[in-house]
Amino acid sequence: MRKVSLLPADTYIVINKTVLTELERKNIINLYEPIIGPLSASLYLTLWSDLDKRELMSKDFTHHHLMTLLKSSLDEIKEARKGLEAVGLLKTFYKNGDDINNYVYELFSPLSAYEFFNHPILNIILYNNIGISEYDNLINIYKKPSFNYSNYEDVTFTMDKTFKSIPETGYNTIDIQRKETSKININELIDFDLLISSVPNQVLNEKALSKKTKELINNLAFVYNLDTLKMSDLIRLTIDEKGLINKDLLLKETRKYYEYSSSGSLPTLIYRTQPEHLKTPEGNVSNRGKMIYIFENTTPYDFLKNKYKNVNPTSRDLKLLEYLAVELSLPPGVINVLIDYVLRINNNKLTMGFIETIAGQWVRLGIKTAEEAMAIAEKEHKKTNKNIKRKTDKPLPVWFNKTNNVDEISSEEKTEMENLLKEFR
């Protein structure tokens, strides 16, 4: 997907694709906000308030209008918008103009509570973001009340008993406003040709991999960060006597596998890169600039996996990444700098206590960008060496204490950097 510019003067109109009830407003706050954050939820409701009296479409507004109402920067609003797009509440359309660009924002309904709690992705992320106590509270809020009808008789009148039919007088079909939801889109992560070939012949029915089943498998691969062969192993456990995939059993087995391999924890979204508003402008072709680009455009999971020669990180490593991302709220680019730094100066070991000490300092200092993390790492390392009056013999990161000249890094360091840059070419 190509990047497009966004300026305060750029205009937008809002087109309503749904009917929003008070219950659905409540769902936005209770179910979606813990996932997308308060600014995304506020942006959705603000765009809704921009609609005309009939709640069909808005007039033209500038993005400065949103900045004023939300008391937020344009970068923050752009990130909030991406959150709405990711969960299917908003679609964005762009048209390039001579002086200013034009946007169209389509608003969609949130899922009903029933649909949300049975969604293979949103339900899991909500549970993991708010914890079991809050999750149970929400279940109680939305739980369907039970009533004993055993002593009651259904005496409801039918249509034909109440009204008489009349001859057709002729009418035109009218496109009336109705409720619409937008599907969550995830790029295809599973190679289904490989998956089919990895299952023994005549075990899987040719009708097993319907469009909906493929979508579920792909969604589960995203949520639990599983590759094609691992999904194939799990699917084999869920094929019934007719050669079809038992979807409920697949959900259960996938979650059970993840909990087992992750020591009981549920997945979190640590597989994301540095937010756009915290990235450094591109164009720096020095070695340091290249490393900053890698830190900002690689997920902590993939960065650590690369460090371990493309071997999947252990469950202990994943817990460490989750701790840095979730509990300490360190941005992905900063986590990557921390991983690179600690592995180099700590004999290629990720020691929890050591990382915790450094990470805690960075949180207190408000380190948010990869460049800030690199600078503070260099500063603290120099201070430590000065205090103990000796220089360390341990290898340092490629970017550490280096000038910008390409010929001043070793061949080993150059190879390391080239390997990290391969996926971006």
GILIN-V913173 format. One record per pair of residues at least 6 apart in sequence whose C-alpha atoms are under 8 Angstrom apart, sorted by the first residue. I is the first residue (numbers start at 1). J is the second residue. If there is no record, write none. Layout:
# GILIN-V913173
I/J + I/J
This chain:
# GILIN-V913173
6/74 + 6/101 + 7/63 + 7/74 + 8/62 + 8/63 + 8/64 + 8/67 + 8/74 + 9/62 + 9/63 + 9/64 + 9/100 + 10/62 + 10/63 + 10/100 + 10/101 + 10/102 + 10/103 + 11/60 + 11/61 + 11/62 + 11/63 + 11/100 + 11/101 + 11/102 + 11/103 + 12/60 + 12/61 + 12/62 + 12/63 + 12/102 + 12/103 + 12/104 + 12/105 + 13/57 + 13/58 + 13/59 + 13/60 + 13/61 + 13/103 + 13/104 + 13/105 + 14/47 + 14/48 + 14/50 + 14/51 + 14/57 + 14/58 + 14/59 + 14/104 + 14/105 + 14/106 + 14/107 + 15/51 + 15/56 + 15/57 + 15/58 + 15/104 + 15/105 + 15/106 + 15/107 + 16/48 + 16/51 + 16/55 + 16/56 + 16/57 + 16/106 + 16/107 + 16/108 + 17/56 + 17/106 + 17/107 + 17/108 + 17/109 + 17/177 + 17/178 + 17/179 + 17/180 + 18/107 + 18/108 + 18/109 + 18/177 + 18/178 + 18/179 + 18/180 + 18/181 + 19/109 + 19/177 + 19/178 + 19/179 + 19/180 + 20/109 + 20/179 + 24/109 + 24/110 + 24/112 + 27/110 + 27/112 + 27/113 + 28/41 + 28/110 + 29/41 + 30/138 + 31/116 + 31/126 + 32/41 + 32/126 + 33/40 + 33/41 + 34/126 + 34/129 + 34/130 + 35/125 + 35/126 + 35/129 + 36/80 + 36/83 + 36/84 + 37/80 + 39/70 + 39/77 + 39/80 + 40/77 + 40/80 + 40/81 + 40/83 + 40/84 + 41/84 + 42/70 + 43/70 + 43/77 + 43/80 + 43/81 + 44/84 + 44/89 + 44/107 + 46/66 + 48/55 + 48/107 + 50/58 + 50/59 + 51/57 + 51/58 + 51/59 + 52/58 + 52/59 + 63/74 + 66/77 + 67/73 + 67/74 + 67/77 + 75/276 + 75/277 + 76/277 + 79/275 + 79/276 + 79/277 + 81/90 + 84/90 + 85/91 + 85/92 + 86/184 + 86/185 + 87/122 + 87/183 + 87/184 + 88/108 + 88/110 + 88/181 + 88/182 + 88/183 + 88/184 + 88/185 + 89/107 + 89/108 + 89/109 + 89/110 + 89/181 + 89/182 + 90/105 + 90/106 + 90/107 + 90/108 + 90/182 + 91/105 + 91/106 + 91/107 + 92/103 + 92/104 + 92/105 + 92/106 + 93/103 + 93/104 + 93/105 + 94/101 + 94/102 + 94/103 + 94/104 + 95/101 + 95/102 + 95/103 + 96/102 + 108/179 + 108/180 + 108/181 + 108/182 + 109/179 + 109/180 + 109/181 + 109/182 + 110/181 + 111/181 + 113/142 + 116/122 + 116/123 + 117/123 + 120/216 + 120/219 + 120/220 + 120/251 + 121/219 + 121/220 + 121/223 + 124/266 + 124/267 + 125/267 + 125/268 + 126/135 + 127/135 + 128/266 + 128/267 + 128/268 + 129/268 + 186/218 + 186/219 + 186/222 + 188/218 + 189/218 + 189/221 + 189/222 + 189/227 + 189/228 + 190/217 + 190/218 + 190/221 + 190/227 + 190/228 + 191/228 + 192/228 + 194/228 + 194/229 + 195/228 + 195/229 + 195/231 + 195/232 + 198/229 + 198/232 + 199/232 + 199/236 + 203/239 + 203/243 + 204/239 + 204/243 + 204/244 + 205/242 + 205/243 + 205/244 + 207/244 + 208/243 + 208/244 + 208/245 + 209/245 + 213/247 + 217/231 + 220/226 + 220/251 + 220/254 + 221/227 + 221/228 + 221/231 + 223/267 + 223/268 + 224/254 + 224/255 + 224/258 + 224/267 + 234/250 + 234/253 + 234/254 + 235/245 + 235/250 + 237/250 + 237/253 + 238/245 + 238/246 + 238/247 + 238/249 + 238/250 + 238/253 + 239/245 + 239/246 + 240/246 + 258/264 + 258/265 + 258/266 + 258/267 + 259/265 + 259/266 + 261/315 + 262/315 + 262/316 + 262/318 + 262/319 + 263/315 + 268/322 + 270/299 + 270/300 + 270/301 + 270/321 + 270/322 + 270/325 + 270/332 + 271/299 + 271/300 + 271/301 + 271/302 + 272/298 + 272/299 + 272/300 + 272/332 + 273/296 + 273/297 + 273/298 + 273/299 + 273/300 + 273/332 + 273/333 + 274/296 + 274/297 + 274/298 + 274/299 + 274/331 + 274/332 + 274/333 + 275/331 + 278/368 + 278/369 + 279/296 + 279/369 + 279/370 + 280/292 + 280/293 + 280/371 + 282/293 + 283/289 + 284/290 + 286/404 + 286/405 + 286/406 + 287/399 + 287/404 + 287/405 + 287/406 + 288/399 + 288/402 + 288/404 + 291/399 + 291/417 + 292/370 + 292/371 + 294/420 + 294/421 + 295/303 + 295/332 + 295/333 + 295/334 + 295/336 + 295/337 + 295/370 + 296/332 + 296/333 + 296/370 + 297/333 + 298/332 + 298/333 + 299/332 + 299/333 + 299/336 + 300/321 + 300/332 + 300/333 + 300/335 + 300/336 + 301/313 + 301/318 + 301/321 + 303/336 + 304/313 + 304/336 + 304/339 + 305/311 + 305/312 + 305/313 + 306/420 + 317/350 + 320/352 + 321/335 + 324/330 + 324/335 + 324/359 + 325/331 + 325/332 + 325/335 + 328/359 + 328/360 + 328/363 + 330/363 + 330/368 + 331/368 + 331/369 + 333/369 + 333/370 + 334/367 + 334/368 + 334/369 + 334/370 + 334/373 + 336/370 + 337/370 + 337/373 + 337/374 + 338/355 + 338/359 + 338/373 + 339/350 + 340/397 + 341/377 + 341/396 + 341/397 + 342/348 + 342/349 + 342/350 + 342/355 + 343/349 + 343/350 + 344/394 + 344/395 + 344/396 + 344/397 + 345/394 + 345/395 + 345/396 + 347/394 + 362/373 + 367/373 + 374/400 + 378/400 + 378/401 + 385/391 + 385/392 + 398/409 + 398/413 + 398/417 + 402/408 + 402/409
